[in-house]
């Protein structure tokens, strides 16, 4: 059964031990990491979390070339965060660098725009960047290791209604349909003469805004048709199934659960 | 015993200005095979939704009348319980799949039933067997199956719950001839092995004639005919009045002046050379001189290693209407996209007027080759019909008055003048298709590539569309159409190019290609009757 990432790109996690974990555990591990992101308080715990998620990704055998695709995004977000802290905030701390960009004397005082770099600002920026890194790694781990079936079976094992579980798995399938549609619409624009490589950024932005029209209309049509298909199968969001395909939890599942929960507690404390 | 009763039914969606169903009264007996036909937009799918109770219970609108299915009023019936007794298969095989494996998909509708694991497995396997699929399909992803297999999985999912009524809503309209035949065989087996009541919404008269006990024609929300298929198709007055095309045998028999449809008589006439000259009138290549478009040794391999095309060579002349035919996955769309410069071939090159396609920039290329997508919604991204047609012209920086003039011509050519200020989102399916064509036509490309323009459209619209493409060919445009409709390709194209497994296996006139048994067998194409007869008559004009 291909994972969500497998359906999108053809690449997915390769480690048999991780991939054969119980669906609930494969859903809970990324969920624990997501909660960690909220719990971290300092740069050290943030760094440990990034390393921990990265180690899990390596263990699960997620192809690193997938992460390569996020490098530009991560770099630009990091630069943006650091610049925001330097240019627009004044975080108290030991001043490492200071420079006055603009000083205007007015009747009611002096307006000053000063670049001020402190050690606390850098640490805060570092925590933000590590948080984003941890979130990207966690999302990658989730989509590279969880399939449609894992979501449906896993959520049902967590006693959620069948209809709701199916709807969640359809949401993830919707992402690949959305991307596929976007690719075709972009191609259709090219077939009418748009050259995305030579188009200015503002024009490109307007073209992408235009692309939202067919994207939204296709999304509405698809949602309507899928809901008809579900209704015709007698499934509504709150349909409960009497049958329960119970997969037994193995020792390794329990071990991973205990480890996951323990690290959640640790991050809550440190 | 009557199991469906519809009394004086009116239905209007809140979003539509008029009633979609207007005073429908209908009764269906147990075990009956009822076909519902009529032009696109006649209300066929809406009528089916009223039989499932989705209308009026789930969709907002104005409902009047009474619908009783299996003794329960659809106004008050518990939908989930009713749907356990009614199976539905929709037109698009892909959109109705909600699970990631065939096993999960077929067993999904069984989930609310209190079945043991063994019984569930038995029912899933039995349903798959009826539609001609074995257990090896269980772990496969339904989205990765062929069109015919997908639709058979959808039918299996509908019949696994052992329903009393099966509703099939245009189950073959999205399929290639092979997929269509697979679904037809599955329906045939269902007919033989079960006592299901089947309601089939269908445009194809051949299928209706072959299976249905009774046919209902819907037009503009009203039932305009209710009777036996032969009664409908042998009456030319009915056909004309309801804008319906008969099966090919009936059509050709009428044209040949026979009182009743007879294959033997037609064959006899063809052999003796007495077949009406107009019947065997095919278009022929009028192209002379240098080819307009050439593919030279094209090979294309997709990332992942799938070889879509292998050493394809072809030349298309000015004013030719060429149809690409072949099973799904044979490489038709890949070849078309390479010819339009939307995809770079792994090997080989494309020449336009003898010049390498890669030497043109995007704007120049779009002025030379126009590409119309299968789903028009993918290429309509402006706020009004006018803006949509003007989009490409504005990119070229043309003066306003010139843009106005070209847009007007395009809108008139495709009969969209009255909709110029309308938002494309609110157009009908047929209008969207015409707008997609108009927006490409306005750029005045000499080569036009149209991908499956008639999928899901009724025959009247499909004929109109092919006539339009024919007119464009007369205006010296080179037109390439990708289609599954062998009949329309035979009727309107100068040349048929047949692809299979990424190679061209035939390239020639419709009669020559379609009467070659080896080719039709290899490409899994059905030879139209007209081609069989005209081969005997050996007449061309």
Interface residues (C-beta under 8 A of the other chain):
Chain A: X1 X2 X10 X147 X148 X149 X152 X162 X166 X169 X170 X181 X184 X185 X187 X188 X189 X190 X191 X192 X193 X194 X195 X198 X210 X211 X213 X214 X217 X218 X221 X222 X225 X226 X227 X228 X229 X230 X231 X232 X233 X234 X235 X236 X239 X240 X241 X242 X243
Chain B: X49 X52 X54 X58 X79 X80 X81 X83 X84 X86 X87 X88 X90 X92 X95 X96 X97 X98 X99 X100 X101 X104 X108 X109 X110 X111 X112 X113 X114 X115 X117 X120 X139 X141 X157 X158 X161 X303 X304 X340 X342 X361 X362 X363 X365 X366 X367 X370 X371 X373 X375 X377 X378 X379 X380 X381 X382 X383 X391 X392 X395 X396 X424 X425 X439 X440 X443
